[in-house]
């Protein structure tokens, strides 16, 4: 995202030889990082005895909490890849929760899911009309969408759930009547076998069993749909002519227009898809997490989704990792409290020491020294205490958000024309 709005995108800078290779990581590097993280997590579990760190229940809860964040981040990715900053994701998610709860209660959860997506698309189109057609500042429009969505759903909830619903249905001005559950999937046989292996608490083997078991046990169909949407978004945006044209609108819309691309149409399509994905994230909260619409149930996940998108450098793979990290930290503090979060302090110490070594190797002496000092303070905290206070436990997801953004800020590269006003023919 960008805080400065201008009318003309900057000229494309010439790329240095090999620059394309430096913008991303190879598959081998990613696998090496994942293997290192798994070994480190297994070692921390053995040292601290905190077996809930990577249990199947913990992974399943983390996945459930990561899905709405990931869908919000994917929504932001679609919009910003076309050059439209979408601060209104929170409002579009709110519309999705209301649409899913309203229609899902009256008909079926499947229609509620579609209605949640449709309400999100409606919010996206409002944002597109304001920013693309009328050139309203993207931040201002996004904040307006959030406020309008909140006000509209509060009013409609009173009309449909309190005044228009039968008393025995169980609705009130802040909550819809209960909605039927969507199907859930478990891989038969394999799930039980992995659970048995996990209970032995073997080093690395039980950790792998717990992680895989959490990914294949009691999954909502919406979770599977979200995984498919991540893969489909990557394929559409980076492997099709449509995706190339859409991304060109976020990099240099003037150049795209000169090649015959209808920039307005692609921006509208991207923001509409963005709204639909955000609405799906809201529908997940209403239909899967709580089986009812609740006022305020998005809880800022639209903004955390934006943070995950930035962490992922505007790419689906990195975004999925960011959403998983935020979901994991949230599940940790919700399920296990201060004892298990205390075990993570040791993991944080190791990461800070590794970061300090890397910064010192790159001659960033000041940053390396700060990382070492902070690592020493966290180590002292770990050694001198047995449990993290509840106030700090509740703040875990937000602390993780700040740490992730601060550590990843130096490698970010947003679309060049992101947030800039565009007018047809402005380059002539």
HELIX and SHEET records of a PDB file:
HELIX    1   1 UNK A   19  UNK A   22  1                                   4    
HELIX    2   2 UNK A   27  UNK A   48  1                                  22    
HELIX    3   3 UNK A   56  UNK A   81  1                                  26    
HELIX    4   4 UNK A   89  UNK A  106  1                                  18    
HELIX    5   5 UNK A  109  UNK A  128  1                                  20    
HELIX    6   6 UNK A  129  UNK A  133  3                                   5    
HELIX    7   7 UNK A  138  UNK A  157  1                                  20    
HELIX    8   8 UNK A  158  UNK A  163  3                                   6    
HELIX    9   9 UNK A  167  UNK A  169  5                                   3    
HELIX   10  10 UNK A  190  UNK A  198  1                                   9    
HELIX   11  11 UNK A  205  UNK A  216  1                                  12    
HELIX   12  12 UNK A  221  UNK A  239  1                                  19    
HELIX   13  13 UNK A  241  UNK A  251  1                                  11    
HELIX   14  14 UNK A  253  UNK A  258  1                                   6    
HELIX   15  15 UNK A  263  UNK A  284  1                                  22    
HELIX   16  16 UNK A  285  UNK A  289  3                                   5    
HELIX   17  17 UNK A  301  UNK A  311  1                                  11    
HELIX   18  18 UNK A  316  UNK A  335  1                                  20    
HELIX   19  19 UNK A  338  UNK A  361  1                                  24    
HELIX   20  20 UNK A  365  UNK A  384  1                                  20    
HELIX   21  21 UNK A  390  UNK A  394  1                                   5    
HELIX   22  22 UNK A  396  UNK A  408  1                                  13    
HELIX   23  23 UNK A  409  UNK A  411  5                                   3    
SHEET    1   A 2 UNK A 184  UNK A 185  0                                        
SHEET    2   A 2 UNK A 219  UNK A 220 -1                                        
END                                                                             
